Amino acid sequence: MDQAILKKASFVKSSGVRYGIILELSRRGYATPKEMAIALNKHLPTVSRALRELRTEGIVEFVEHEHSKSRLYYLTKEGRRIVKMLSSCEEASSNGS
C-alpha cells in the first residue's frame, strides 16, 4: 500500500474532527463549514481549522458558493481513497472482534 496515503489516513484518523468531516463529506457529497459544524456538534472555528488542515494535505477542496460567501467543501479523489481505506479497516476490526 502507498506510504503517502497511509500517512494521510493516519493524519485524518488522529483527529475526531477531521475524521468526522471526511465521513460527513462522504455521506453528503458537498457541505459548508457551518453545515459540518452543526452535523458534528462542533464550533465553527474548530471545523474551519480542520478543513484548512485537510485542504493543505489535498484531502478536501472547495468551490465558492454562487449566491453567498460560503464555500462548499468536497472530498478529492485522494480523500475518497482515504475514506474507503478507513471504512475497510473499521469493517475488518468490527468483524474480527
Backbone torsions as a table, in degrees:
resi	resn	phi	psi	omega
1	MET	NA	147.3	-177.9
2	ASP	-63.3	123.4	-178.5
3	GLN	-63.2	-37.0	-178.8
4	ALA	-63.2	-42.1	-178.8
5	ILE	-70.6	-35.8	176.3
6	LEU	-63.7	-40.7	178.9
7	LYS	-63.6	-42.3	179.2
8	LYS	-69.1	-37.3	177.1
9	ALA	-63.0	-40.1	177.2
10	SER	-64.3	-40.8	176.9
11	PHE	-59.1	-45.7	179.6
12	VAL	-63.8	-49.0	-174.4
13	LYS	-66.6	-23.5	-177.7
14	SER	-73.9	-6.3	178.6
15	SER	-131.1	122.7	178.2
16	GLY	-60.1	-33.7	-179.9
17	VAL	-70.1	-47.5	179.3
18	ARG	-62.1	-42.6	179.8
19	TYR	-63.9	-44.0	178.0
20	GLY	-60.6	-39.9	179.7
21	ILE	-62.8	-47.6	-177.2
22	ILE	-67.8	-33.6	176.2
23	LEU	-67.1	-41.1	178.9
24	GLU	-64.3	-43.9	178.6
25	LEU	-67.4	-33.4	176.8
26	SER	-63.8	-39.7	-179.2
27	ARG	-73.1	-44.4	-173.6
28	ARG	-88.9	-33.0	-172.5
29	GLY	97.2	-61.8	178.6
30	TYR	-134.4	150.8	174.4
31	ALA	-162.3	152.1	174.4
32	THR	-85.0	161.1	175.6
33	PRO	-56.4	-39.7	-179.7
34	LYS	-63.4	-43.1	178.7
35	GLU	-61.7	-40.6	179.6
36	MET	-69.4	-38.1	178.1
37	ALA	-60.9	-42.5	178.7
38	ILE	-65.6	-48.5	-177.8
39	ALA	-62.0	-35.8	-177.2
40	LEU	-93.4	-4.2	-177.9
41	ASN	56.8	47.9	-179.8
42	LYS	-125.6	158.9	176.5
43	HIS	-71.2	145.1	-178.7
44	LEU	-56.2	-43.8	178.3
45	PRO	-61.0	-33.0	178.1
46	THR	-65.5	-44.8	179.7
47	VAL	-67.5	-42.2	179.9
48	SER	-61.4	-40.8	178.2
49	ARG	-64.0	-44.3	179.7
50	ALA	-64.4	-38.8	177.7
51	LEU	-64.0	-40.1	176.9
52	ARG	-60.6	-44.3	178.7
53	GLU	-62.8	-44.2	179.9
54	LEU	-65.6	-37.1	178.8
55	ARG	-68.1	-41.1	178.1
56	THR	-59.0	-35.5	180.0
57	GLU	-83.5	-3.4	178.8
58	GLY	78.8	21.8	-176.3
59	ILE	-93.7	-32.6	174.9
60	VAL	-128.8	161.7	175.1
61	GLU	-143.7	169.6	178.8
62	PHE	-136.7	160.9	169.5
63	VAL	-124.7	147.4	176.8
64	GLU	-72.6	134.3	177.1
65	HIS	-72.2	132.6	-173.8
66	GLU	-57.3	-44.4	-169.9
67	HIS	-104.6	8.7	178.7
68	SER	-151.9	-178.7	178.9
69	LYS	-87.8	-0.6	-177.4
70	SER	-72.9	155.5	174.2
71	ARG	-106.4	138.9	174.0
72	LEU	-100.3	118.4	-179.8
73	TYR	-94.0	150.3	177.0
74	TYR	-148.7	161.2	177.5
75	LEU	-78.3	138.9	171.9
76	THR	-78.7	176.1	176.4
77	LYS	-57.8	-42.5	178.4
78	GLU	-64.9	-38.8	177.1
79	GLY	-60.9	-42.0	177.9
80	ARG	-65.1	-36.6	176.0
81	ARG	-61.7	-41.1	-179.1
82	ILE	-66.2	-43.0	177.7
83	VAL	-59.4	-45.5	-179.6
84	LYS	-61.4	-44.0	-179.8
85	MET	-63.4	-48.2	-178.3
86	LEU	-66.7	-36.0	177.6
87	SER	-64.9	-40.6	178.2
88	SER	-62.9	-41.3	179.1
89	CYS	-64.9	-41.0	178.8
90	GLU	-62.9	-44.0	179.1
91	GLU	-62.5	-44.3	-178.8
92	ALA	-63.0	-41.9	-178.7
93	SER	-71.7	-32.8	178.8
94	SER	-75.8	-29.7	176.7
95	ASN	-76.0	-26.2	-178.2
96	GLY	-86.7	-10.3	-178.0
97	SER	-83.3	NA	NA
